[in-house]
């Protein structure tokens, strides 16, 4: 049994080593909400709210998530008793949407439960992959030359899949340049919903010439019908990200033929319970999945490692080393990637990494605790 007696929210400001640019714009610093839950026995668990600083990728953003979590979601959980962490998501059902905020609480409760059971979280989830394959996501750069240099560095570091961000006007020419220099690497592109089926189908047909693993989320968030039209028109596999926020979305996407690959993000779907259901359904339908990233700090990154051990995660995910993003992470040890482009599942209880609370304290800009 779990009875959550307190939920503490902490906002930290964490500067990126390098800016990260997508079709939404550039990010230089992350404002991240950390969630610490404690139960009646004094055990604790940690989660991370992974939304951005502005409502670009999703309609959630740091300030809205803070208010929603503090005023609405946390009171739905504090003081309630459940038989397992898998029931936490349902406690928050009366609040529609806000899945990234819900995930911060839900994943923290899974961490707490695994610690109480004395097992690694990934094993508690049913994970089977003791070592996960890692890809890397490279944002838009100031020049093609800078992009090629970045791709070369990541290949040298061992990453098994390179993904680049694209946007209108900066797409096919970037892929063509990469293929001239790196003809044999596993390569994909991520459009972050920047295109339309009416005007851009020829572009995606042209991208089919470059042997891409996938084209990720080319069209509008939530759209399945136009993605199905595009998938029928192109040879390259479409991967859905923003369009998949629930098991129902995933199953509708399969039924419509809207894609051939899923990206699963804990925040986007509301936590482990929904993510596990989507992974299981995808596996049953022969849809490979992988774990996407949201520029997480170490706590969110540790949760992504645990998720990626589930059996359906057969493609390299965006779970990369801490040092790619942070001069110093908020966990000990930081996440590292082997020369073969893999991360070993941790052996410690829960998420398997210790939270560096002194580092968190130094980065903290506000904190609020709700108690039963």
C-alpha angles and dihedrals in degrees: 000000000000126000112179108212099176140019118195122195120200125180116206129185110219120182117220119235088231131009116263117217129195133160086282094061139262128319119202101165134022123225101202130184114214120199122208117186127190130191134209091273093056094252116142138207133189133218137168130222102224103195120124131251092259131029095263109113090030138359090259121087136172099272095041090048092051093054094041094049095044100041104031117013104039093052088055090059108031111096095010120122122218133174094230143004088252088075096056096085091056091054087067097047094110088070109074117222120338090123096162090055091047091049092058090061097036097051091047089056091051089052090050093049093050090050091051089051091048095235137115111266092235091059091046089055092053096257119168104178108093089185124033128209115239132213128179134230115218119197126218113289134208091253142010088247091057090049092051090050090052093048090051092051093050093048089050088051089058103251111162098213132031119209122185129194117238136187134176109299093018106065127078094032091055092049091047091051092050093048092052091058101029106029098164107041122113102256136179137169132223119207099179092216095302099134142062131225092226096060107018107048091101090055092054091046088054091050086060087074091069101063096242122183090220148336106232122216099330096169139046122314112262093018117130104154097060091042087056089052091049094046090055090051099049134055096214117090115257114221119202122216116149091031094063112073099140145018089261091057091049094051092046089051090054092047092051095042090237095151146353099220135043129213108205119201120182094218096047094053098038103256142304101320094062093035091055091049091051092047091050093048092046091051091051090053095044094249112146116222137197137186118258126207135230101192088273125186118231098287093054090042090054090052089051090054090053092049092049092061092071112111097247093060097096100145126072110267134210092262103127137162122295091236092065089070111016135047085211125008126213096243135070120255101022118232111270132188123217124236086256091059099253140120121212117228107250121251097212124101119271115357087352097232128093117236110238096225094182089057091046091050092052091053097042120120099169140001137189130181127200116198135189 
